[in-house]
Amino acid sequence: MTEPVFRETTAEPRTEAVPLAQLSLELGHLYMEDFEEGPARLRAHFTRIKPWVDAARADATARAGGRRPRISTCFLIDDYFSRFSTPAELVPQILEEAERAGLVIDYLARESGCAVADKIPLAESVAGRLVESPPPGSYGARPPATSTGWLANGERTPAMRTPAAMNRATGWQPPRETAARRHSVFMDVELWDDDAEGRRTWSCPFLAAVWQLARLGLLRNEGDAVLRSRPAPMGGFPHTWDELAPLVQLNAQAAAFSAYRTVSVLPSRFLPVEHAVRVILDQTDVDAGALRQVAERSAREGALVPDSVADRIAYVFYPEA
């Protein structure tokens, strides 16, 4: 006879599931200096990316075995490092120029929402999940990223010290990438800085890493889903950025915001930023429950995803000149 087993429900971790498309396709990640150039700058951007967007859709269809894949599109506005214009003035311009190029934006996000969304400190939460990969032969002399605000993908150049008397000076040593393929491509990423009053400013690469985790459906706060989309406001967009939801669903018929994979079509100047994103994601302890949900659901659909979170991300970088 099997004896009953009693277990407190609070002892069982709960992870809220989120809807998942097959592809999250980013149609832009522009800054206020881009918008200052007016509608012509937006028009050039959307016109330039249209063929690449079509190619990404074709690739997603091929991955789905010819069936129509669930694809959602998104657009990220920088309102974190600078504020320009208002949503009431800017968002209609974006939507008009996208439509002119034959593109539909399903979701609009504010970059400040990658720092804090609905009073949840998303960036701080991800920072708490950083797990640095110690380079081979390291002995813990380097302060942790949580103290310095810097994260590397290998061993930094050792500091040069004045040798003691009778000791031989140690020569210069190069930095080393942990997973180098014969030659190193070393990167040291600044995650944040603090001002004299202790106010923290998150770096662009770190916020972009949070953005990718959100698009992959892998962000949770105590098991709850975060960065929930809200429908576009009735009667027009507000006149201040703080009044606009962190994530707005512009298309009521759109597929889910989060997806198994992401593709971002970006100007080539973003290449170093996105390299830094991969360094960050490779050293982030992503929520295990969210990872398991994605693995199980993608397997049922026959849309297996890579084990590495960073490998679920793809890019198209186009030259601006």
Secondary structure by P-SEA (a helix, b strand, c coil): cccbbbbbcccbbbbbbbbbccbbbbcccccaaaaaacaaaaaaaaaaaaaaaaaaaaaaaaaacccccbbbbbbbbcccccccccccccaaaaaaaaaaacccccbbbbccccccccccaaaaaaaaacccccccccccccccccccccccccccccccccccccbbbbcbbbbbbcccccccbbbbbbccccccccbbbbcaaaaaaaaaaaaaccccccccccccccccccccccccccccccccccccccccccccbbbbbccccaaaaaaaaaaaaaaccccaaaaaaaaaaaaaacccccccccccbbbbbbbcc
